[in-house]
Amino acid sequence: AIDYGNHPSSRTRGVRSFWHPLHHSNFKNLRAPARDTVEVMGVHTTHNDTELYSAIKRMLEENADLEVRFEHADPAARFYHTAGNVITPLQTNQVMEQLADLEVTVLRSAGCMQHLNCNVTRKWFCDRYKTGQRLVNAFSVGLPAVVFAEQGFLDVVHGSDYPVVSTIEEA
């Protein structure tokens, strides 16, 4: 909340901010099942990162013997009546259920908040907060993640030896 409150646009407008940590909490303690082999690799995002998805699909096709399928769980489709926004505890539970259906997720920031006309705010919000929130959600269900070296993800794994990648090829 301090970061939001200290953001230049918040200070200029006199906006007050509060940290509400329960919004995306995994209160039902859902867990992704641990399996010996991976069958489902996917993403949980409203963004259509065609560059990443094409690379993942190509890798899976080149390694067809792995028998892993790619899944894009798009919350905007599931939560169309709230414009893809997760705003209720029931929706939060449904997000956790969607995440628990995956066995490995890939997290990269792409296409976030394109409707914002302030590039500084968009980068600040998307690169720092949304990315970190998505990783925390994945970790809360015990979901292994391929994580790109973006600020929000780095904030979450800071001080650990959790591996991050810088490029699609590296992923």
C-alpha positions, 0 to 999 in steps of 0.5 A: 500500500505504501508503494501505491500511496507514494506513486506520483499519480496517487500523491498528485491526486491525494489518493489513499491506498490500503493493502487488502491481503485477502483478495487472492488468498487460497483459503480452501487450501487447494493444491495442484496434484503432485504427479510423476509426469507432467500432462498439462502445462499452461497459463492463467491470464487474460492476455494473449501472449501469442509469441510465448504460446507459439513457442510452448506449442512448438516445443511440445510438438517437437517433444510429442513423446512427452504427451503434454498438452498446453492449456490457456485458462482465460479468466476473462472468459470465465468471469465475463460478467465482471469483465474478467476481474476477480472481485468475489471470494467465490471467484478467487476460489475458482481461480485457485481451482483453475490453477490447481488443474495445471501441473506446470505454469509459465508466467510472463507479463505481456499485454497488461493494461493496454487501455491505460494511456500512462506508460509509467503507470502501466509498467509500474502496475503490470510489471511489479504488482500483477506479475507478482500476484500471479506468481503468489497465486500459483505458489499458493496451490503448490504449482511449479512455475517457469518464471521470467525475470520481470520485476514482480516475479523477482520481488516474490523470489528475492532471496531464494534460489528459485530459477528465472529465465530471461528469454523464451528460448531459455524457458 
